[in-house]
Amino acid sequence: MPYFLVVGEQFPGWVSSIQDGGRFEIASDGAVFNLFHRTLTSDSITCFREGKTQFGLICAGEHTLFLLYRIDGLAEWSDCFYALGMIPPERRGIPERQEGHGWIIRMALIDTMTGIIKALRACTVTPEFSRTLDDLVLDQYMLVPHFTWEKHHNEISAAHAQWSTPEAMLVDALIIEEAGCHPVINDDPTVVTALNINGRRMHPNSS
């Protein structure tokens, strides 16, 4: 069901045990990157909204890929894993992407301690990056019948054994690029900014 992420409200599904770090997902409702952080300041929130953002992709096995990410002033090179097999079957269909167009990655910054959404942002990646991502997801789709949590976990463990840091992963990344980013903000403090997580549109709602 469509719903909105709203700055100042709690992130849907947040639990107090969640750990800091990024979460990436691409499914039938598009591409989403959520960053959980427990030491947020006004400066770090501004960095999330406006700082240079870079993404990379690395294949870590039949069922696992890693999104590498860096946000100036907020996050040095870090990684988060993704497996299509973890997505519910009814959401595994990836939306058709027009040739020559890149994915829009919808981003949210969430306070780890409270689950409150602090900022929203939309990033575009190039058609080349998008094709690389599409190919990785398609490869996983063909093998979904053979997916198990154990295989996925083993691929994550093997990747962290092979690459001890996210910086080490960069050497073998399939693609790395700076994203084209657009802060979802409004200068009027009485206006709450909302982001449709289905990726159809962004708009301000009255608070």
SULRA-V336234 format. One record per pair of residues at least 12 apart in sequence whose ideal C-beta (glycine too) atoms are under 6 Angstrom apart, sorted by the first residue. I is the first residue (numbers start at 1). J is the second residue. D is the distance in whole Angstrom. If there is no record, write none. Layout:
i:j:d
I:J:D
I:J:D
This chain:
i:j:d
2:198:5
4:194:4
4:196:6
5:108:5
5:117:6
5:195:5
5:197:6
6:192:5
6:194:5
7:117:5
7:193:5
9:117:6
10:115:4
10:116:6
11:110:5
11:115:5
11:117:5
14:115:3
18:36:6
20:36:5
20:37:6
20:38:6
20:112:5
22:35:5
22:69:6
22:80:4
23:80:6
24:67:4
24:80:5
24:82:5
27:87:5
27:91:4
28:91:5
28:93:5
29:198:5
30:199:4
31:103:5
31:105:5
32:106:5
33:105:5
33:107:5
34:108:5
35:109:5
36:110:5
36:112:4
38:112:4
38:113:5
40:111:6
40:118:6
44:74:5
45:118:5
45:119:5
47:73:3
47:74:4
48:74:5
48:109:4
48:119:5
49:119:5
49:121:6
49:183:4
50:183:6
51:71:5
51:72:4
51:73:5
52:72:4
53:71:5
53:123:6
53:179:5
53:181:5
54:70:5
54:178:5
55:69:6
55:179:6
56:68:4
56:173:4
56:176:4
57:132:6
57:174:5
57:175:6
58:169:5
58:172:6
58:173:5
59:136:6
60:155:5
60:159:4
61:155:3
62:143:5
63:83:5
63:85:5
63:140:6
63:147:5
63:151:6
63:152:5
64:81:6
64:83:5
64:152:6
64:155:4
65:82:5
65:136:5
66:79:5
66:81:5
67:80:5
68:166:6
68:169:6
77:166:4
77:167:5
78:166:5
79:166:5
81:156:5
83:152:5
84:137:6
84:140:4
84:141:6
85:144:5
85:147:3
100:127:6
102:124:5
102:125:5
102:126:5
102:127:5
102:130:5
103:125:5
103:130:5
104:122:6
104:124:6
105:123:5
106:122:6
106:195:6
106:199:6
107:121:4
108:120:6
120:184:4
120:193:6
120:195:5
121:181:6
121:183:5
121:184:6
122:182:5
123:179:4
123:181:4
124:180:4
125:179:6
129:175:5
129:177:5
132:174:5
132:175:5
184:202:5
186:204:5
191:204:5
192:205:5
192:207:4
